[in-house]
């Protein structure tokens, strides 16, 4: 299989989309590893597998409408396999297979058949101790933008998923790219204060804009790095919209964006800026602190 990812919005040709075929039902509270899942579990509104499967099926329909090849993980019984983004990522023609948190390691077995479709020389395995999740990696042409946690936070918070060693590994593998790194605000207990990954508070779009929740960034001065790329074309997201995963949209083409149908303000804004917005139901999946980008693992884009 050929790989090609140079940005977040080139015309999508092939993607891995997660599955909810057998998520295992409601976990015990102590089995959760993000604050939003924990919150919905406590409230008694944890999503049913059947409802999440319906939402994913609608997403498949939109992707196939645009001629995208959709690959799925092999189902592992009683395992949440929705958020395929974090299991790996592609930069240029290289597939990076990272080390992820222990609670999610089994998920990688579900996409091994897809990894096996790629030339061995194009697969990079991160060394032990190098921690990266795909939600923290955003490819933007000459730039790679990465969310991370400093060493103290990395060992303190379960929601810290990418460490400094992860930054250095990507920097060593892609020396021709300019790497912009961003410390993110973390909380294991309050989802409104937690930026689980960079794509929970930032998302570039194909017509030169970007969605951003500024308070997700620990160091406010880091926002100047983003402004140096996007200038005044930043669409600010409120805390409530961030909580609902308003930055976590997914581009099929430079002017085609898939969004949750409940994001009325965001979707209207994007249409006014010239985007075609494909609205789909994804609210049940959002209860698990992930949305559209989180559930996709792009393999090839044209442009």
Phi, psi and omega in degrees: 000134178276143179243147174193104176226113179244348178197186186265001192216004173300160183304117185285133179245324181212138183209147169266127176247133182299172181228151176240028185299325183208073183282348176092011178072199184284125178283167169285152184305320182287351178270352182281153181222024169210152188289333183285319174301315180300318180298314182288331175294315179297325182281352181077022181238031176300136187288147176279144178306317184299322179289322179290326176298320178298318180295318178296324178297322177295319178298316177304316181300319178293315180299315182291332176301329180262015175076022181277136173282121184250118176256151182233150174296152169288132185291129172250124186302138174058043180219129176289115181238029184285317193265076184290341182307322188277351184280346180171177179198160181245134170233123186058240180249025180244135174258122179261125176254106187267171167272128181241178184297149185305322183296342184247003186302324183298335181298328183296332177297332182290342178247012181300325180295334177280319175302321181292344178280349184261142175306135183303326181292346181261002181253121179251120177265124178292137179295161177303138180090348176268106187252124179214139166240144189300335178294343179267003185239118178238120181265127183222077179055251183282354184246150164237121180255132186226132170272149180201172174238142176293169188301319181296312180293325184299322181270351180267325188248132173293334181278359174273115191244343180233130183252179181296326176299327176295318176301312184294325178296312179296321178299320181289329183276337183229067185293343179278350180264149171272123182262122172253121180249148186224119170289136183249151175286134184237144171209132177273353188231343182236103185296336180284349179249003188248124169258093186302315177222168178300324183285000172275346181227006181201138179204114175284148180238166194282346180258022174097004181259172174209141173273140183209137169249103191295328183284358174283345183265131184290323182249108187300330181294339178297337180297337177296330176297318180290319179296331179294337179266315191255351178057233182270008185268033179263130178258109185282137182252137179283168179298319179296318179295323176297316179302324179276000177079038184294341175276344192268055177271180183217129181264132174266330179207169181307327183245014180235120184234134173266130184221160175287138186294341180278353181276066189300309183297314182297314183295320178296320178298317181295319177298319180296335180270000174105009179270146167271121184255117175268105182272130177224159175282127179213020186292321181298317179295327181297338179296344182259021177061045173202161178216224192291310179296323181300329185267004181243149178225086183295137180252325183209130172234150175259098182105000000 
